[in-house]
């Protein structure tokens, strides 16, 4: 298939840090499309735990087994980033049913901004439906590595612990 005809999708998020729920959606999406671009959104109004460069590194390390995944950062509207990537499909990972209303509202706004971009919703597998980056930040100081491995890719647990220790030193 020629590159101009390849099926490209974009999965956007903050990935601060990437969780097993994110990876579940990435792995499944990468099987549906010829290329999957993971877009790490940079929101200057939010304080991130990891820098954009660190998040690129973490996501890249976790997704090496998916040969068709590329990781980039972006600022601004996700729908504009999708268009810049030459894609017409935006992947959205959905966790609990409470995400549906917000995601539906976002999809409708994106359709107003660019009606040619389709949104594909993928439900996270059941065992990851409650996992969020915020949840990871809350439990990391309290959980051992075996516990964290239920929510985080094993290859980044030490990175998350180190960053949490730097951000929130024990007094």
Phi, psi and omega in degrees: 000130180293152183299328179291342180255000183290150179272112182244134175233158180233131177245114183254154177176180178270328177050052186238070004263175174293137180247174175295331175296314176301312183297323177302314179292319179298311182300313181292320179295322182295338176279339183270341185232156178292323178222138174238125176255122175268115182260114179270110182285134178254110180251107184291348178274351179249147175267114181270150175288314181256145176291163177304318180296320178295320179293322175301314180299312182298311181295319180297317179297319183290328187261012181301331180288344177263101188293348185246025182253132176240144182241129179221162171254161176207158171237161179091201184286135179299321182296325175291321177297317178302314180297317179300330180281356182076020181258162175234008181231130174249126177270136173232126176274133182241129179263250182287167181301336179295337176290334189301313183300312180295318180293322178295318178298316179297317180298317180295320177296316179298324178294327176291323181285323180206094184293348180276347181267126179265145176254129177246123179265130173240123175286134174295146176304151188309318184291349180248005188296340181256358187275128174222163177298324178297318177300317179300316181296327179287319187270342184306314180295340186257339188260150173275173184299324179297319177294314181297329181294349174281345185235335183241147171300135185304325185290352179241003181302315181295325177296317181293316178300313182299314182294321178295320178297322178290318184285326184227071182296145177285129183262000000 
